[in-house]
Amino acid sequence: MSHSRHHPLVDWTTLLPLLRRHVPLTRIGDTVGMDEATINRLARGEIQEPRFGAGLRLLDLAADYLPPDEWNRVRQASARSFIHGG
């Protein structure tokens, strides 16, 4: 299946603000290897997705801190974003 435009599988604009409720921005940056400006741009949707390794570390950090109801919000937003093209 080919798409003319790549759509991220994770809605980072939903995940990052939720994660920031639980983890300080500086700790997120240190843990995933991204500077704060880049994390903010990703959270605002100015960057579609992080580098692969940083994305995995963000997901791992979120798995440690997000409660199940917030994970559900991320999953629902990600599915909508992927299906409807952002």
C-alpha positions, 0 to 999 in steps of 0.5 A: 500500500502506498501513500503520497504522504507519510503519517506518523503512527503516534500522535505526538501532539497528544502524547507529549503534553500528557507526558509533560504532566508527569515528567519535567521537560528537562528530564524528558530531553535528557532521557530521550536525547532531544533538546527542549525546543525540539520536544516543544516543536514535536508537541506542537506538530511542527515536526511530524515525528522524532528520530526512530531511537528518540521515538522509542525512548519517548514511548518507553518513558510514556509507558513508565508514567502515563496511566491507562486512561491517558494511554487510551487517549494517545491510542485513540488520537493516533488512530484518528490521525493515521486514518484521517491523515493528520 
